[in-house]
Amino acid sequence: MSATPTALAQEQESKLLKTLGRFDLVFLLIAAVVGLETLGAVSSYGAEAFTWTLVLALFFLIPYGLIFAETGAAFTEEGGAYTWVRDAFGRKAGALAAILTWVTQPVWVGGSMAFLATEGWNVNLSHISDGSFADYTFKLVFVWLTVLAAIVSLRYGKWLPTVGAIMKVAILVIFVLTTVVYAMKNGVVDLSLGDFSPTWAGLFGATPLLLFAYLGFESGNSAAGEMKNPARDVPFGILRSSGTAAACYLLPIFAILLVVPKSQISGIGGFFDATATVFSVYGGAADAMLKVLSVLLVFVLMTQGASWMIISDRMQAIAAADGAFFGGFFGVFNRKLSTPVRVNFLSGVVATVFMLVAMQLTGHAGSIFAVVLTIAITTFLLSYLLVIPAAIKLRRVDPQRPRPFRVPVSDRGFSLMGWLCFAWILLGSWVAVFPGTLEPLFGTDYDFTGTWGVSRTTFELFTIGTLVALLVLGIVGYILGAPVRRAVPHDHPTSGAAPDATDDRSALA
């Protein structure tokens, strides 16, 4: 059985409107998960980046997608992964998984996305100097437009991710096709089969980036209470969007490698450098096309951030309504909009603070982008160290629950798939938090400052400091959620123990 939701959680679920259909979910996931920000960072590892992208697609993305297609279709309560971890391991574990997942998005929007949008504007439109008033203004406007887009009622707001997803795929298709034309006219970078050979450096460097790129397709379940038919639509959405994502990473990464030498690919500018190169085939129209592309890219990045906030803010709001985060204040959905407006604004504040701190602490835009992207990767990956075991446990301990989509393997086979994914996540988490520590064990040199543009002390201060701050925030939030947990749910006997007292016993054991 599942843990009993609190009275506040039940009240919030009554405000939800069934507005998401099957294709709405597919576009929402594509808009959120398929990212442009990782293309340059992954491609900077050269031709072997394509090899690792393919390896992760086969040995991580496929089992991961199947696992959560089944879990997401069977467990369709609003809140998604928070409710899965809560049901499997109790509210404390659910609270930790939720805060790690949720905070990833404002960190990512305020850091990586805002900086990538600024770079896109810089490259083809007008230059914005690092640290200038215009730089701060541009990033702040980007962050808060993203937040406001997430606040809009999902009935209407769902069209923004849909448009963003279509534009994103269209941009990537145009880029790949233009690369083919460019290659036919001008040739390509000299690549040999040996260049695609995997190395330890490529494994340890690219794995966190690729996992970050491939994760998140189950996150649509955070809005499962707003889906018209989640049991039917979740498997369809996860499998279709994850397949699209694999193509949207493999083909553009290969295209970038064909036209930009490895030594010239930067994490923040790799995609823009490649588009500037291949669009030269359009002659005099290239400059105007690149300007239009930059505007579209800024819009696409904003819709991508908004899509993630639509998803993750709902998870955190449900966690709060369930007594796992700062009492009842953040666990309220606006009755008119059916959106968690308070958490939306909290995300905006966190994104703003993180952007300001990042600019002060790490300096140059390229270094900021790399370090902040790693922070987002770290928190996101760590959440799956709870979410994946929860999916494994729920299949084993709740065999009677209807599973509209079922992976055709035994419980042991399902567990093996899950632990394979867990092993990848564990590796990615370690090298994200402590980069350069495994390479010496395999005889590979690692230049930390040359790779990150900052010292190890600064990097670890930012990374571990963020994790410690999150842990403190989560503990305080959980303590202050006690009154919500003690409130008797509407369907809970008044003579029985309060939900807080039975928290561990009400979880699946």
Secondary structure, 3 states (H helix, E strand, C coil): CCCCCCHHHHHHHCCCCCCECHHHHHHHHHHHHCCCHHHHHHHCCCCHHHHHHHHHHHHHHHHHHHHHHHHHHHCCCCCCHHHHHHHHHCHHHHHHHHHHHHHHHHHHHHHHHHHHHHHHHHHHCCCCCCCCHHHHHHHHHHHHHHHHHHHCCHHHHCHHHHHHHHHHHHHHHHHHHHHHHHHHHHCCCCCCHHHHCCCHHHHHHHHHHHHHHHCCHHHHHHHHHHECCHHHHHHHHHHHHHHHHHHHHHHHHHHHHHHCCHHHCCCCCHHHHHHHHHHHHHHHHHHHHHHHHHHHHHHHHHHHHHHHHHHHHHHHHHHHHCCCCCCCCCCCCCCCCCCCHHHHHHHHHHHHHHHHHHHHHHCCHHHHHHHHHHHHHHHHHHHHHHHHHHHHHHHHHCCCCCCCCCCCCCHHHHHHHHHHHHHHHHHHHHHHHCCCCCHHHHCCCCCHHHHHCCCHHHHHHHHHHHHHHHHHHHHHHHHCCHHHHHCCCCCCCCCCCCCCCCHHHHCCC
